[in-house]
Amino acid sequence: MTINERLKQITPSEIRAFDAQVSTIPGLLNFTIGEPNFDVPEFIKDAMKEALDKNFTHYAASDGLQELRQAIANFYQRRHQLDLNWQQIMVTVGASQGFMITMMALLNPGDKVLIPSPYFPLYGYSSILSGGESIFVDTSADGFVLTPEVLDHQLQGHPEIKLLMLNYPNNPTGTTYSKDQVKGLAEVLRKYPDVYVLSDEIYGDLVYEGDHYSMVEELPDRTILLAGASKSYAMTGFRLGFLHIPADLYEELFKIFQTMVTCVSTPDQWAGVAAYNDGDQAIDDMKGEYNHRRNMIVDRMIAMGFDIPHPAGAFYVFPRIPAKYGDDDQAFALDLAEKAKVGVIPGSAFGPGGQGYFRFSYAAAYEDIAVAMDRMAAFMEAL
């Protein structure tokens, strides 16, 4: 059988594989997957039911319902004081489709994508499938953020870089970029006018200290903003994402989108209209609970002796494993699962800079997290 050569570079998800491996352990409390434990708010479900009852079940405009695109733009103005043009918003099948069609539109063979690491693995796979190549930059020595100095060095040394892939707040580390840090990166990028930015800000509503500041504020003509409803409203199964695209690129990405899917599910989009118009309190409630969990986890893990990069956003912590294990995060995570009945993801699943760390998702019930902290404390004392 002959297949596309690019597929030979794609391996099964290490995150899902490890999750499957440990999930069979009896009594395991699992914190492996970034899946909010909250139910979708009732008013969002009601909006979808109403759409079905009114037979809003036919094709929508390919780039999304105008009502949804306008609701997203209004949301960002209201919540983040960010001016987005609704006509530059394209509704996608989850955020994942967004970075795939962006890379397909921008990359030619030999073009490179600069990806700060640790990173969400689908970024690298999307680059491969789009015919590009990835340059991974280990950020662990700089607090898990890309610095202007490192960015400048990489862009100067690799003129074939076409796209910078940013993700903040970050999965897996929980770190984020302040306004000054974003401005510092933008200042460097202005020296390289042919480089675009794909800014994955899917966790932008889950920042616990200060305000989220989008790269769109600094480089609106070269930044493709990627976000969606999955994390903010616990709507992971709805597969509702969006891109805000510079005007001169919009039609190019639209060509690719329209060949992949005619449109996103129409009832899902009506649920999204309700979420973005009326869901501010739901976000605040979930964010408050996530912050409550985060504070408890950080306090408990520091008391256990873990070194933790400061988790200012998202719903992950990314501690350093105990010195006894060296950099063998797989061995640590397996021991923790088998002996303490706590499931986490080895940091090496997230690329360079992740080895020797582990990701703990606090998108889980507070009570379960508290039990997990007790189990981990006993495990650490026994080392």
N, C-alpha and C positions, 0 to 999 in steps of 0.2 A: 504494500500500500504506500502510495506517495502522498505526503502531506506537506503543508507549508513549512519551510525550514525554520521559520521564526518560532513555531510551536515547540521545537526541540529545546528552546531556551526557557520555556515556561514549565515550572514545577508546581505540584500541588501546594496549596496554602499550608505553610508550617503552623500557622495559628490554628486552623481548623483541624489539622492532623493531630497536634498535641492535645487540643480540646477533646477530640474523639478518643485519644489514648487514655486520658485520665478520667473521662466522664463515666467510665464503667466501674470505677472504684466505689464500693459501697460506702455510703455516709459522707461522700465528698461534698463540700461547699464550694461551688464553682464561681470564680471571678475572672474567667478567661475571656469572655466576649463582651464587646461594647454594646450591649443591648439594654436600653433603659427598662427598669422593672416596673415603671408606671404604665397604667392603661391609658389609651388614647382618651382625652377629655370627651365627655358625653356630647357637648355641643358640636364637636367636630364629627362625631359619628352620626349625630342627627342631621347634619348638613349633607352627609353622603346619602343617608336614607332618603332625605327629601329629594335629592337629585335623582335617585332611582325611581321614587314615586312619581316624579314629574317627567319621567322618561328622558332625562338628560343622559342618555346612554349611547349617543351616536358620536361620530367623529367630531373632535374639536379642531380648531385651527392648529396646524402642525406645530407651531412654536408656542402654543399654549393659549388658554382662555385669556382674553383681554382682562377680564375681571380679576383673574389670579395674578397676572403680570402687574397690574396696577396695585393690587393689594400688597404684593411683595415690595414694590417701590415705596408705597406709603409706609409700610412697616419699617423699612430701613431709614427713612427720614424721621419717623417718630421715635424709634428706639436708638438709632445710632447717629442721627443727624448727618446721614450720608445721602447725597442726592444721586439716585439711580434713575435713568431714563427707562420707563417701562417698555418702550419700543426696542430697547437693547437687551431685554430679558428673554431668555429662551427656557421654557420648562422642559426638564429632562427626566428620563426614567432613573431616578435616584441621582446622587452626586457622581456615582461611579461612571455612568454614561457621559457625564460632563467632561471628566478629564480624558476619557477615551477620544471623544470627537474633537476636543481641543488639540490633542497631540496629532491626530490624523490630519487635521487641517494645517498645522504649522510645520510639521517635520517632513523633511526629505531625507533619502538615504545619506547617512554620514552626519546628519545633524545630531546634536547632543542636547540632553536635558540635564541640568544641574539639580541634584536632589540632596538637600541636607538630610543627614542620617543620624539617628534612627528614623525610619519612615514607614508609612503605610505601604505594604508590599505591592498593591495594585498599581502604584505609580510606575514602578519599574516595569511591570508587565505591560502596561499601556504603552510605554515608550517602545518596548520591543515590538509589539504588535503593530505599531504605527510606523515601523521602519527606522526608528531612531536608536540612539545609544544613550545610556545613562552614565553620568559621572556622580558618584556618591561621595559626599563630603562628611566625614566624621566630625560631629559637633560636640562630642562628649567632653572635650577639654575646655570648652567655652560655655559651660552651663546648658548645653543642648540647645543653643541658638546659633544661627549663622551670623557671623560678625561682618561688618563692612570690609575689614581688611582681608578676610578669607574670600569673600565674594569677589573683591577686586582682583585678587591673585588668581582665582580660578578663571574669571572672564578674560583676563589679560593672557593667561597661558593657554586658553582653549577658545580660539576665535570661532570654532564651529558650534559653540553653545548657542542655541536658538531660544531656549526656554528655561526659566528658573521656576522650579516647583516649590512653592511655599505652603506650609500647613501650620496654622496657628489659630487658637490653641492646638497643641500638637498631640497627635496620636502616634507613638505610645507614651510620651514623657509627661504630658500635662503642662509643659512649659509654654510660655507665649511670648509675644514681642510687645514691648511698650511703644508708645507713640514715637519717642525719640529713637528707638531701635529701628522702627519701620522707616522713619525719615532718613536714618543713616544708610540703610540699604538702598533706598530710592536715590539718594545722592550719588552713590556708586553707579547705579543702573543708568542714570542720565548720561554717563560717559560712554555707554554702549547702546546706542539707539536701536540696534537691530535685535535686541534681546527682549522677549516678552516675559510676562510673569503670569503663571497660573496660580492664583491664591486661593487655596482650599481653606475656607473659613466656616466650615460646617459646624464647628463648635463655638462660633463667635458670640453666641448668646449665653455661653456658659463660662464667663470670665468673672472670677471672684474678687479680684483686687484691681481697682482702677477700671478703665473703660477699654473696650475693644476698639482698635484703630485700624481701619482697612487700608491696604495698599492702594485701593482705588482712589483714596484721597490724594495720594502723591503722584501716581502715574495712571490717570484715567484712560489715556489713549493706548496704553500698552499692558494693562492688567485685565485679565479675564477672571472675574470673581466667581467662585464656585461655592454654593451653599445648598441648603434644603431643609426639609421639615423633619427629617428622621430623628435628630438628636434633641432639637428644641422642644418638640411636641410629642416625643415618643411614638412617632409615626413611621417606624422603620419598615413595616410591611406595606406601606402605601407606595413606596418607591417614588418619592416626589422630591426632585431636586431642581436646581436652576443654574443657569449661567447668566452673568451680566457681561456683555461682550462689547469691546470697542466697535464703534459704528462701521469702520472700514473693514472689519473682519466678520461682521454678523452674517452676511450672505454666504460667506465661504463655509462657516460652521453649519449654517442652515442646510446647505447642500448635503453634507454628511448626515446630519440628523434625520433629514427626510428620507434618506435611503435606508436608514436603520429601522425607524419606527414611524408610522404615519403620524401618531400623536400619543401623548401620555393619556392613560385612562381618564375619560371625562368625569365619572363620579369621583375619582380620587382628586381631580383638580378642584371640584366644588368643595370637597372637604378642606383642601388647601386654602381656598378663599376664606372660609370661616376661620381657619387657624390664624392666618396672617392678619385678618381684620380684627378678630376678637380674642386672640389667644395670649395677650400680654400677661394676664394674671396667671395663666397656666404655666408660662415660662418662669415667672418669678417664683411660683410655688415649688416647682421642680428644682430650680436653681438653688433655692434656699435649703432644700433637703440635701441636695448634692454637697453643698458647702458644709452642712452639718456633718455629713459622713466624712468628707475630706479632712476636716479639722480633727476629728477623732482618730482617723487612720494615721495622719502625720504625727500626732502626739504619741500614739501607741507605738508606732514603728520606730520613731526616734528613741523612745525609751527602751526598745529592744536592741538598739545599737545599729539600726540601719542608717545608711547615708542616702538621703532622698533629694534629688533635684527638685527645686521648689515648684509644686504643682499649682500654678495660678489659674488654670482653666481646664476645660474638658471634664472627663470623669475617670482619670487614670492617675496612678502614682507609679513611679519607675525607680524603685530602690536598687541600690548596689547589693549584690549577694554577699553572704558572709565570706570572710577571707579564707576560711577553710576550703572553700570550693574553687579558689582561684578565679578563673573566668568561665568555669563550666556551669553555665546557667541551666543547661538541660538536666544535669545531675541534681542541682539544687531543686529545680521545679518538680522533678520526679520524686525526690525525697519528701518534699513538702506535701505533695499529693498523697503519697503512700503512707507516710508516718503521721502527718498532722491533719490529713483529709482536707487540705486547702488547695484549690486549683488556681494556678496562675499561668502566665505565658512566658517562656524563656525570652530574654531580650534579644538573643541572636536571631530570632525570627523577624526582627525589624531592621536587619542590615548592620553595616559598619557602625561602631559606637554603641551598639546594643548588647554586645557580648559582655557577660558578667553582670547583667542587670535582669530584672524581671518586671513584667507589667501586671499590675493589680487593678482590675476595673471595679470602681465603686458604684456602678449602675445596678446596684443590688440592694436588698432590704437592709436597713440599719441593724436590725437584730441579727441577721446572718453575718454581717461584717463584724459585729461585736464578738460573736462566737468565734469567728475566724481569727480575730486578733488574740483572743485567749489561747487558741490552739497554736498560733504562731509563736506566742511568747513562751509557751511550754516547750515547743520545738527548739527555739533558740537557746533556752536555758540548758537543754540536754546536749547541745553540741559540744 
